[in-house]
């Protein structure tokens, strides 16, 4: 009898695991500071996105395992958590918004990327295993915080790879690194938004798994309204193939995210200026250039330099959607290199900004090769508008973990 019962339980469990995720309806109201209904509040789970109507009502078809995020209109903020697991969002039913901190004409941003955080509880799994003091990345993070708080940004942005290598090793190792990363991210002054990097996601079973990111850090794609601008946060780590056919991470915005982006853009006013943040660059002056032994300048030594896989392989499709709107800038991480340019060959001039790595000089790409140097640090940035359009100015901030030399201004 016990054997039969165990067999039946096993069959039921297999059927449940094989069944598609149950649909989950997230419905409720968005209310303003005086309890008034708010129209145009975006509600998204990273797959679907809707806007509240004139009564403040929204209805989103979601699924367990997703996270639901609220995009507050200009001048407002979500009172309480701005994202929740889908089941919790379905139960909450009401999101209340409050007045946000007043903005200034010149918007201040902090842009951080690639801190590669870990500690002794979650040691490295890859080629640097055992070679780096496990306290170094967190010391770099802690050293940066006072300056960031003093700068008092209107928005802090993380361009991915908060974790050292949560993509490798057992799940317990990845979870330990996410605990470290989440505690560090909680110390960052708000408002703040982040996108995952290739080392923040799992690739078990030949698919990209965002479950740990959702659990610890919330949505992997999101819209944030910053005054007149919309900041689009896109998660574009994907799976590609090595020349021998083995899988490897690569830049690739999934079809699901492209569809989400199309729907999100349709809900924004047509003339909303856009700033896009992703881990893999949508365009980069460093990708695909010749290796050092041929006389070119590259980020790191090796027979191939930076490969074309270091940019988003779906960039043409993404840009096809973005260029229908006023596009101000593309911000990315991944390459551990600071660069800034303006793409003037497009229908509109677009700022192109690559963020440096925060992780420190232990990473080979933060050293000098040839006439170029790629020092570690983070960026203070300013967005301003005049008759010619939007302008983006940056300053590289080096902390105590970096070589001497102070800050270097980088104007477009």
C-alpha positions as CSV (number, residue, x, y, z in Angstrom):
1,X,0.0,0.0,0.0
2,X,2.8,2.4,0.9
3,X,4.6,1.6,-2.3
4,X,1.4,2.3,-4.3
5,X,0.8,5.6,-2.4
6,X,4.4,6.7,-3.1
7,X,4.0,5.9,-6.7
8,X,0.7,7.9,-7.0
9,X,2.3,10.9,-5.2
10,X,5.3,10.7,-7.5
11,X,3.0,10.7,-10.6
12,X,1.0,13.7,-9.3
13,X,4.2,15.6,-8.6
14,X,5.5,14.9,-12.1
15,X,2.2,16.2,-13.5
16,X,2.3,19.3,-11.4
17,X,5.9,20.0,-12.5
18,X,5.1,19.4,-16.1
19,X,2.0,21.7,-16.0
20,X,2.4,25.3,-17.1
21,X,2.5,28.0,-14.4
22,X,-1.0,28.9,-13.3
23,X,-2.3,32.3,-14.4
24,X,-2.4,35.0,-11.8
25,X,-4.5,38.2,-12.1
26,X,-3.0,41.3,-10.5
27,X,-5.7,43.8,-10.2
28,X,-6.1,46.9,-8.1
29,X,-5.9,50.7,-7.9
30,X,-3.2,53.3,-7.9
31,X,-4.1,56.2,-5.6
32,X,-2.4,59.6,-5.1
33,X,-1.4,61.5,-2.0
34,X,-4.9,62.5,-1.2
35,X,-6.4,59.2,-2.1
36,X,-7.4,60.3,-5.6
37,X,-7.3,57.8,-8.5
38,X,-4.2,58.1,-10.7
39,X,-4.3,57.4,-14.4
40,X,-1.2,56.4,-16.4
41,X,0.6,54.5,-13.6
42,X,2.5,51.7,-15.3
43,X,2.2,48.2,-13.7
44,X,4.5,45.5,-15.1
45,X,5.8,42.0,-14.3
46,X,8.5,42.1,-17.0
47,X,6.4,40.2,-19.5
48,X,3.2,42.2,-19.5
49,X,2.7,45.9,-18.8
50,X,-0.5,48.0,-18.4
51,X,-1.4,51.5,-17.4
52,X,-4.0,52.5,-14.8
53,X,-7.2,54.1,-16.2
54,X,-8.9,57.3,-15.1
55,X,-10.3,55.5,-12.0
56,X,-6.8,54.4,-11.1
57,X,-7.7,50.8,-11.9
58,X,-5.3,48.3,-13.5
59,X,-5.5,44.6,-14.4
60,X,-2.4,42.6,-15.4
61,X,-2.3,38.9,-16.3
62,X,0.8,37.5,-14.5
63,X,2.1,34.2,-13.2
64,X,3.8,32.9,-10.0
65,X,7.5,33.5,-9.9
66,X,7.3,36.9,-11.5
67,X,7.6,40.2,-9.7
68,X,5.3,43.1,-10.2
69,X,6.7,46.7,-10.3
70,X,5.1,50.1,-10.2
71,X,6.3,53.0,-12.3
72,X,5.3,56.2,-10.5
73,X,4.5,59.3,-12.7
74,X,6.8,62.3,-12.6
75,X,6.6,64.1,-9.2
76,X,5.4,61.0,-7.3
77,X,6.9,57.9,-5.7
78,X,5.5,54.6,-4.5
79,X,4.7,54.7,-0.8
80,X,6.3,51.5,0.5
81,X,7.8,48.8,-1.7
82,X,7.8,49.6,-5.4
83,X,7.9,45.9,-6.4
84,X,6.4,42.7,-4.9
85,X,6.2,39.1,-5.9
86,X,3.3,38.6,-8.2
87,X,1.2,36.7,-5.6
88,X,1.8,39.5,-3.0
89,X,0.9,42.2,-5.5
90,X,-2.3,40.4,-6.4
91,X,-3.2,40.4,-2.7
92,X,-2.3,44.0,-2.0
93,X,-4.8,45.4,-4.5
94,X,-3.9,49.1,-3.8
95,X,-0.7,50.9,-4.4
96,X,-0.5,54.4,-2.8
97,X,1.8,57.1,-4.2
98,X,3.2,60.1,-2.3
99,X,5.0,63.3,-3.4
100,X,8.6,62.6,-4.6
101,X,11.7,64.6,-3.8
102,X,11.7,67.8,-6.0
103,X,14.1,67.6,-9.0
104,X,16.4,70.3,-10.3
105,X,17.0,71.4,-13.9
106,X,20.3,69.5,-13.9
107,X,19.6,65.9,-13.0
108,X,22.3,64.1,-11.0
109,X,22.9,60.4,-11.6
110,X,25.3,57.8,-10.1
111,X,26.2,55.0,-12.5
112,X,27.8,51.9,-11.0
113,X,28.7,48.7,-12.8
114,X,30.5,45.4,-12.2
115,X,31.3,45.5,-8.5
116,X,31.5,41.6,-8.6
117,X,30.7,41.2,-4.9
118,X,31.4,38.2,-2.8
119,X,32.8,37.3,0.6
120,X,34.3,34.3,2.4
121,X,30.9,32.7,2.6
122,X,30.6,32.7,-1.2
123,X,34.1,32.3,-2.7
124,X,34.9,32.6,-6.4
125,X,34.2,29.6,-8.6
126,X,36.0,30.6,-11.8
127,X,39.5,31.2,-13.0
128,X,40.3,33.7,-10.2
129,X,39.3,31.2,-7.5
130,X,41.5,31.7,-4.5
131,X,43.5,34.6,-6.1
132,X,41.6,37.5,-4.6
133,X,41.1,38.7,-1.0
134,X,37.4,38.0,-0.4
135,X,37.1,41.3,1.4
136,X,38.4,43.4,-1.4
137,X,35.2,43.9,-3.5
138,X,33.1,44.8,-0.4
139,X,35.8,47.3,0.7
140,X,35.6,48.9,-2.7
141,X,31.8,49.2,-2.3
142,X,32.0,50.6,1.2
143,X,34.7,53.1,0.1
144,X,32.4,54.4,-2.6
145,X,29.3,54.9,-0.5
146,X,30.2,58.2,1.4
147,X,30.9,60.0,-1.8
148,X,27.7,58.7,-3.4
149,X,25.7,59.9,-0.4
150,X,27.4,63.3,-0.5
151,X,26.7,63.7,-4.2
152,X,23.0,63.0,-3.4
153,X,21.9,61.7,-6.8
154,X,18.3,62.0,-8.1
155,X,18.8,58.4,-9.3
156,X,21.4,55.7,-8.8
157,X,21.8,53.1,-11.6
158,X,23.5,49.7,-11.5
159,X,24.5,48.3,-14.9
160,X,24.9,44.7,-13.8
161,X,27.2,42.1,-12.3
162,X,26.5,42.8,-8.7
163,X,27.6,39.3,-8.0
164,X,31.0,37.9,-8.6
165,X,30.0,34.6,-10.3
166,X,26.5,33.6,-9.2
167,X,26.2,32.0,-12.6
168,X,28.6,29.3,-11.7
169,X,28.8,26.5,-9.1
170,X,26.0,25.1,-6.9
171,X,22.8,27.0,-6.2
172,X,23.8,27.5,-2.5
173,X,26.9,29.4,-3.7
174,X,24.8,31.7,-5.9
175,X,22.3,32.3,-3.1
176,X,25.1,33.2,-0.7
177,X,26.5,35.8,-3.2
178,X,23.0,37.3,-3.7
179,X,22.7,37.7,0.0
180,X,26.0,39.7,0.0
181,X,24.9,41.7,-3.1
182,X,21.4,42.5,-1.7
183,X,22.8,43.7,1.6
184,X,25.2,46.0,-0.3
185,X,22.5,47.3,-2.6
186,X,20.3,48.1,0.4
187,X,23.1,50.5,1.5
188,X,22.9,52.6,-1.7
189,X,20.8,55.8,-1.3
190,X,17.6,55.8,-3.2
191,X,15.9,56.1,-5.5
192,X,17.9,53.4,-7.3
193,X,17.4,50.8,-10.0
194,X,19.5,47.9,-11.3
195,X,19.7,45.5,-14.2
196,X,21.3,42.1,-14.0
197,X,24.6,41.2,-15.6
198,X,25.6,37.8,-17.0
199,X,27.2,36.8,-13.7
200,X,23.9,37.6,-11.9
201,X,21.8,35.0,-13.7
202,X,21.8,31.2,-13.8
203,X,22.0,29.2,-17.0
204,X,20.9,25.7,-15.8
205,X,19.1,23.5,-18.3
206,X,20.1,25.6,-21.3
207,X,17.9,28.6,-20.3
208,X,18.4,32.0,-18.6
209,X,17.1,31.8,-15.1
210,X,16.2,35.1,-13.3
211,X,14.7,33.5,-10.2
212,X,17.4,34.6,-7.7
213,X,17.5,38.1,-9.2
214,X,13.7,38.4,-8.8
215,X,13.9,37.0,-5.2
216,X,16.6,39.4,-3.9
217,X,16.6,42.4,-6.2
218,X,13.2,42.6,-7.9
219,X,12.4,43.2,-11.6
220,X,15.0,42.6,-14.3
221,X,13.3,45.0,-16.7
222,X,11.5,48.2,-15.7
223,X,10.6,51.8,-16.6
224,X,11.5,54.6,-14.2
225,X,10.2,58.2,-14.8
226,X,12.9,60.8,-14.0
227,X,11.2,64.2,-14.5
228,X,10.6,64.5,-18.2
229,X,12.7,61.4,-19.0
230,X,11.9,57.7,-19.1
231,X,14.7,55.5,-18.0
232,X,14.3,52.0,-19.5
233,X,16.1,49.2,-17.7
234,X,16.7,46.2,-20.0
235,X,18.1,42.8,-19.0
236,X,20.0,41.5,-22.0
237,X,22.3,38.6,-20.8
238,X,21.4,35.6,-23.0
239,X,22.9,32.3,-24.2
240,X,25.1,31.8,-27.2
241,X,27.5,29.2,-28.4
242,X,31.2,28.8,-28.4
243,X,32.9,27.8,-31.7
244,X,32.9,24.2,-30.4
245,X,29.1,24.3,-29.8
246,X,29.2,24.6,-26.1
247,X,26.9,27.2,-24.6
248,X,28.2,30.5,-23.3
249,X,26.7,33.8,-22.1
250,X,26.3,36.5,-24.6
251,X,24.4,39.7,-25.1
252,X,20.9,38.9,-26.4
253,X,17.7,40.7,-25.4
254,X,15.1,37.9,-25.5
255,X,12.0,38.0,-27.6
256,X,9.9,38.3,-24.5
257,X,11.7,41.5,-23.5
258,X,11.5,42.9,-27.0
259,X,7.7,42.5,-26.9
260,X,7.6,44.0,-23.4
261,X,9.7,47.0,-24.6
262,X,7.3,47.6,-27.5
263,X,4.3,47.6,-25.2
264,X,6.0,49.8,-22.6
265,X,6.9,52.4,-25.2
266,X,3.4,52.4,-26.5
267,X,2.2,53.5,-23.1
268,X,4.6,56.4,-22.8
269,X,3.8,59.8,-24.3
270,X,5.3,59.8,-27.9
271,X,7.8,62.7,-27.2
272,X,9.2,61.3,-23.9
273,X,13.0,61.4,-24.1
274,X,14.5,57.9,-23.4
275,X,17.7,56.8,-21.5
276,X,18.4,53.1,-21.8
277,X,20.4,51.1,-19.3
278,X,21.6,47.5,-20.0
279,X,24.5,45.3,-19.0
280,X,25.7,44.4,-22.5
281,X,26.2,47.4,-24.7
282,X,23.8,48.0,-27.5
283,X,26.8,49.6,-29.3
284,X,30.4,49.9,-28.2
285,X,33.6,51.3,-29.7
286,X,35.6,48.5,-28.0
287,X,33.9,45.4,-29.2
288,X,35.3,43.5,-32.2
289,X,38.6,45.4,-32.4
290,X,41.8,43.7,-33.2
291,X,43.9,42.0,-30.5
292,X,47.0,43.7,-29.0
293,X,49.6,41.6,-30.9
294,X,48.3,43.2,-34.2
295,X,49.1,46.6,-32.9
296,X,45.6,47.7,-31.8
297,X,44.5,48.8,-28.4
298,X,42.2,46.4,-26.5
299,X,40.9,46.2,-23.0
300,X,42.6,43.0,-22.1
301,X,45.3,40.7,-23.7
302,X,44.3,37.6,-25.5
303,X,44.1,36.1,-29.0
304,X,40.7,37.6,-29.7
305,X,40.4,40.9,-27.8
306,X,36.8,41.8,-27.0
307,X,34.5,39.7,-29.1
308,X,31.4,40.8,-30.9
309,X,29.5,38.7,-28.3
310,X,30.3,41.5,-25.8
311,X,27.5,43.6,-27.4
312,X,23.8,42.8,-27.6
313,X,23.2,40.5,-30.7
314,X,19.7,41.8,-30.9
315,X,20.8,45.5,-31.0
316,X,19.4,46.2,-34.4
317,X,15.9,45.1,-33.3
318,X,16.1,47.1,-30.1
319,X,17.3,50.2,-31.8
320,X,14.5,49.8,-34.3
321,X,12.1,50.3,-31.5
322,X,14.0,53.0,-29.6
323,X,14.7,55.3,-32.5
324,X,11.0,55.8,-33.0
325,X,11.3,58.0,-29.9
326,X,13.6,60.8,-28.8
327,X,16.6,58.7,-27.6
328,X,19.0,60.6,-25.3
329,X,21.5,57.9,-24.3
330,X,22.6,54.3,-24.0
331,X,24.3,53.3,-20.7
332,X,26.0,50.0,-20.2
333,X,28.5,48.0,-18.2
334,X,30.1,44.6,-18.8
335,X,33.3,45.7,-20.5
336,X,35.0,47.2,-17.4
337,X,35.9,50.2,-19.4
338,X,34.9,53.9,-19.3
339,X,34.1,55.4,-22.7
340,X,31.9,58.2,-23.8
341,X,30.9,59.3,-27.3
342,X,28.0,60.6,-29.3
343,X,26.6,58.6,-32.1
344,X,25.8,61.2,-34.8
345,X,25.2,58.8,-37.7
346,X,21.8,57.9,-36.3
347,X,18.7,60.0,-37.1
348,X,19.4,61.7,-33.8
349,X,22.6,62.2,-31.9
350,X,22.7,59.7,-29.0
351,X,25.1,59.6,-26.1
352,X,27.0,56.4,-25.7
353,X,28.3,55.7,-22.2
354,X,30.3,52.7,-21.0
355,X,30.6,52.5,-17.2
356,X,33.9,51.4,-15.5
357,X,34.1,48.5,-13.2
358,X,33.9,49.2,-9.5
359,X,35.6,45.9,-8.5
360,X,39.2,47.2,-8.3
361,X,42.6,46.4,-9.9
362,X,42.5,42.7,-9.3
363,X,40.6,42.4,-12.6
364,X,43.0,42.3,-15.5
365,X,40.8,44.6,-17.6
366,X,41.2,47.5,-15.1
367,X,44.9,47.7,-15.9
368,X,46.7,49.7,-18.6
369,X,47.4,48.1,-22.0
370,X,49.0,50.2,-24.7
371,X,48.2,53.9,-24.6
372,X,44.7,53.4,-23.0
373,X,43.9,52.8,-19.4
374,X,40.6,51.6,-17.9
375,X,40.8,52.4,-14.2
376,X,38.1,51.2,-11.8
377,X,35.6,53.5,-10.1
378,X,32.1,54.8,-10.6
379,X,30.5,57.7,-12.4
380,X,28.8,60.9,-11.3
381,X,26.7,62.1,-14.2
382,X,24.6,65.2,-15.0
383,X,21.7,65.3,-17.5
384,X,20.7,68.8,-18.7
385,X,18.7,70.2,-21.6
386,X,19.1,73.3,-23.8
387,X,17.9,74.4,-27.2
388,X,20.2,71.8,-28.8
389,X,18.8,68.9,-26.9
390,X,19.9,66.8,-24.0
391,X,23.5,66.7,-22.7
392,X,25.3,64.1,-20.6
393,X,28.4,65.0,-18.6
394,X,30.3,62.6,-16.4
395,X,33.1,62.4,-13.9
396,X,35.0,59.3,-13.0
397,X,35.4,58.9,-9.2
398,X,38.2,56.7,-8.0
399,X,38.1,55.6,-4.4
400,X,40.7,54.5,-1.9
401,X,40.8,51.1,-3.6
402,X,42.1,52.5,-6.9
403,X,45.5,53.9,-7.9
404,X,46.2,57.5,-7.0
405,X,45.2,60.2,-9.4
406,X,41.8,61.5,-8.1
407,X,38.9,62.1,-10.4
408,X,39.0,62.8,-14.1
409,X,36.3,64.8,-15.9
410,X,35.0,63.5,-19.2
411,X,32.9,65.9,-21.1
412,X,31.1,65.0,-24.4
